[in-house]
Amino acid sequence: MRRARRGALPFRGENHYGLSVARETIVEVRRSRRRKSTVSAYRDGERTVVAIPARFTRAQEREWVQRMLDRLADSERRRRPSDDELERRAAELSEKYLDGRAHPTSVRWSGNQDRRWGSCTLIDGTIRISTRVRGMPPWVLDYVLLHELAHLLHAGHGPGFWKLLEAYPRTDRARGFLEGVSFARDAGHEDPDHEDPAHEDPDHEGEDSGDDAVPDGRALT
């Protein structure tokens, strides 16, 4: 059995808890007697649902609602970086995995790459990442960025190109992830707006054209 406390209206800034939030939303708190220690939160449209144990005091409720709102906002920011953040991340990846040798002139999101995850225009050194990658796990975005950065050093997909990507430990896993997304999309099951919920255990804190592209699906090989 659970009880829910709901925000009456959408809000931005401070809500009825007096908590700071980064987006307009309604907070719904669900108390459950079955939930012994864990707290979870997820977005449901413009609503944010926070599930807490029924034993929590109002002070604990306030503390954990704020904590989970902050955690969701941070997760969304990391999953959906701005163009400037995307460019900074590319520079970090070049330094870490390519000895700083890849120097794109710009790195930006692109909404017109229906059949590619990313592209690198060799003639001017620009990199474009499909907006469909937004919301994917950060390690998948890192792989797509590295794939395009590597094309600045090797235009094709020969042995030298893949040798560069061996330094990234999640290359195979990221390629498999992207193939799975492509399969789901082609089968009509892709959910581009899906995001993992935040989850935490209060009783166990601390555990816790000259273009070369990344094409969809098996063409990645």
C-alpha positions as CSV (number, residue, x, y, z in Angstrom):
1,M,0.0,0.0,0.0
2,R,1.3,3.5,-0.8
3,R,0.4,7.1,-0.3
4,A,1.2,9.8,-2.8
5,R,1.8,13.5,-2.1
6,R,1.6,15.6,-5.2
7,G,2.5,19.1,-6.3
8,A,-0.6,21.0,-7.2
9,L,0.8,22.9,-10.2
10,P,3.8,22.9,-12.5
11,F,6.6,25.0,-11.1
12,R,10.1,26.3,-11.9
13,G,12.5,27.5,-9.3
14,E,11.1,26.6,-5.9
15,N,8.3,24.1,-5.5
16,H,5.9,23.5,-2.6
17,Y,8.7,21.8,-0.7
18,G,10.8,24.9,-1.0
19,L,13.2,22.8,-3.1
20,S,15.3,24.1,-6.0
21,V,14.6,22.4,-9.4
22,A,16.1,22.9,-12.8
23,R,13.0,22.2,-14.9
24,E,9.3,22.8,-14.9
25,T,7.7,19.8,-13.4
26,I,5.2,18.3,-10.9
27,V,6.7,16.3,-8.0
28,E,4.8,13.3,-6.9
29,V,6.0,11.5,-3.7
30,R,4.9,7.9,-3.3
31,R,5.3,6.3,0.1
32,S,5.4,2.6,0.2
33,R,5.3,0.2,3.2
34,R,6.9,-2.4,1.1
35,R,9.9,-0.2,0.3
36,K,12.2,-0.7,3.3
37,S,15.3,1.4,2.5
38,T,15.7,2.3,-1.2
39,V,14.6,5.6,-2.8
40,S,14.1,5.9,-6.6
41,A,13.0,8.7,-8.9
42,Y,12.1,8.9,-12.6
43,R,10.5,11.3,-15.1
44,D,7.0,10.7,-16.3
45,G,6.4,13.5,-18.9
46,E,6.4,16.7,-17.0
47,R,5.9,14.8,-13.7
48,T,8.8,13.6,-11.5
49,V,7.9,10.6,-9.3
50,V,9.9,10.0,-6.2
51,A,9.3,6.7,-4.3
52,I,10.4,6.6,-0.7
53,P,9.8,4.2,2.3
54,A,6.6,4.9,4.3
55,R,8.7,5.2,7.5
56,F,10.4,8.4,6.3
57,T,9.8,11.6,8.4
58,R,8.8,14.8,6.6
59,A,12.4,16.0,7.0
60,Q,13.7,12.9,5.4
61,E,11.2,13.2,2.6
62,R,12.3,16.7,1.9
63,E,16.0,15.8,2.0
64,W,15.6,12.8,-0.3
65,V,13.3,14.5,-2.8
66,Q,15.9,17.3,-3.2
67,R,18.7,14.7,-3.5
68,M,16.9,12.7,-6.2
69,L,15.8,15.8,-8.2
70,D,19.5,16.9,-8.2
71,R,20.6,13.5,-9.2
72,L,18.1,13.3,-12.1
73,A,19.1,16.8,-13.3
74,D,22.8,15.9,-13.2
75,S,22.2,12.6,-15.1
76,E,20.2,14.4,-17.8
77,R,22.9,17.1,-18.1
78,R,25.5,14.4,-18.6
79,R,23.4,12.5,-21.1
80,R,22.5,15.6,-23.1
81,P,25.5,17.9,-23.2
82,S,25.5,21.2,-25.0
83,D,27.6,21.8,-28.1
84,D,30.3,23.5,-26.0
85,E,30.3,20.5,-23.6
86,L,30.4,18.1,-26.5
87,E,33.5,19.9,-27.9
88,R,35.2,19.9,-24.5
89,R,34.5,16.2,-24.1
90,A,36.0,15.5,-27.6
91,A,39.2,17.3,-26.5
92,E,39.4,15.2,-23.4
93,L,39.0,12.0,-25.3
94,S,41.6,13.0,-27.9
95,E,44.1,13.7,-25.1
96,K,43.3,10.5,-23.2
97,Y,43.1,8.0,-26.0
98,L,44.7,9.5,-29.0
99,D,47.7,11.3,-27.4
100,G,46.0,14.7,-28.2
101,R,46.7,14.2,-31.9
102,A,43.1,14.7,-33.1
103,H,42.1,18.4,-33.4
104,P,38.7,19.0,-34.9
105,T,37.8,22.5,-35.9
106,S,34.3,22.1,-34.4
107,V,32.2,19.4,-32.7
108,R,28.4,19.9,-32.8
109,W,25.1,18.1,-32.6
110,S,23.3,17.5,-35.9
111,G,19.6,16.7,-36.4
112,N,19.9,15.7,-40.0
113,Q,21.8,12.4,-39.8
114,D,19.0,9.9,-40.1
115,R,21.3,6.9,-41.0
116,R,24.5,7.9,-39.2
117,W,25.5,8.2,-35.6
118,G,28.2,10.8,-36.4
119,S,30.3,12.1,-39.3
120,C,33.7,13.7,-39.8
121,T,34.2,16.1,-42.7
122,L,37.9,15.7,-43.5
123,I,38.2,18.7,-45.7
124,D,37.5,21.1,-42.9
125,G,37.9,19.0,-39.8
126,T,34.4,19.3,-38.5
127,I,32.6,16.6,-36.5
128,R,28.9,16.2,-36.3
129,I,27.1,13.9,-33.8
130,S,23.5,12.8,-34.4
131,T,21.0,14.1,-31.9
132,R,19.8,10.5,-31.7
133,V,22.8,9.8,-29.6
134,R,21.5,12.3,-26.9
135,G,20.2,10.4,-23.9
136,M,22.4,7.3,-24.6
137,P,24.9,6.2,-21.9
138,P,27.9,8.5,-21.7
139,W,30.3,5.7,-22.7
140,V,28.3,5.2,-26.0
141,L,28.6,8.9,-26.7
142,D,32.3,8.7,-25.9
143,Y,32.7,5.9,-28.4
144,V,30.9,7.8,-31.2
145,L,33.1,10.9,-30.5
146,L,36.3,8.8,-30.5
147,H,35.2,7.1,-33.8
148,E,35.0,10.5,-35.5
149,L,38.2,11.8,-33.9
150,A,40.0,8.7,-35.1
151,H,38.9,9.6,-38.7
152,L,40.9,12.8,-38.4
153,L,43.9,10.5,-38.2
154,H,42.8,7.6,-40.5
155,A,40.1,8.4,-43.1
156,G,39.0,4.8,-43.7
157,H,38.2,1.8,-41.6
158,G,41.4,-0.1,-42.1
159,P,43.5,-1.8,-39.4
160,G,45.2,1.4,-38.5
161,F,41.9,3.0,-37.7
162,W,40.7,0.2,-35.5
163,K,44.1,0.0,-33.8
164,L,43.4,3.6,-32.5
165,L,40.1,2.5,-31.0
166,E,41.6,-0.4,-29.1
167,A,42.7,2.0,-26.4
168,Y,39.1,2.7,-25.5
169,P,37.9,-0.2,-23.3
170,R,34.2,-0.1,-24.3
171,T,34.5,-0.1,-28.0
172,D,33.0,-3.5,-28.6
173,R,30.3,-2.9,-26.0
174,A,29.3,0.5,-27.5
175,R,29.2,-1.0,-31.0
176,G,26.9,-3.7,-29.8
177,F,24.7,-1.2,-28.0
178,L,24.4,0.9,-31.2
179,E,23.6,-2.2,-33.3
180,G,20.9,-3.1,-30.8
181,V,19.3,0.4,-31.0
182,S,19.4,0.2,-34.8
183,F,17.7,-3.2,-34.7
184,A,15.0,-2.0,-32.3
185,R,14.4,1.1,-34.5
186,D,14.1,-1.0,-37.6
187,A,11.7,-3.3,-35.8
188,G,9.7,-0.3,-34.7
189,H,10.5,-0.6,-31.0
190,E,12.9,2.3,-30.4
191,D,12.1,4.6,-27.5
192,P,14.4,7.6,-27.9
193,D,13.0,9.4,-24.9
194,H,13.7,6.5,-22.5
195,E,15.9,7.4,-19.6
196,D,17.1,5.3,-16.7
197,P,15.6,6.2,-13.3
198,A,17.7,7.4,-10.4
199,H,18.0,4.9,-7.6
200,E,19.6,5.0,-4.2
201,D,19.7,3.2,-0.9
202,P,19.7,5.7,2.0
203,D,20.8,3.0,4.4
204,H,23.9,2.2,2.3
205,E,25.3,5.5,1.1
206,G,28.6,5.3,-0.8
207,E,27.8,2.0,-2.6
208,D,26.9,2.5,-5.3
209,S,31.7,15.1,-49.5
210,G,34.7,14.1,-47.8
211,D,32.6,12.8,-44.9
212,D,33.5,9.7,-42.9
213,A,30.8,8.5,-40.5
214,V,29.7,6.1,-37.8
215,P,26.8,4.5,-39.8
216,D,23.9,2.7,-38.2
217,G,23.7,-1.0,-37.5
218,R,26.1,-3.7,-38.8
219,A,27.6,-1.3,-41.3
220,L,29.6,-0.1,-38.3
221,T,32.1,-2.9,-39.0
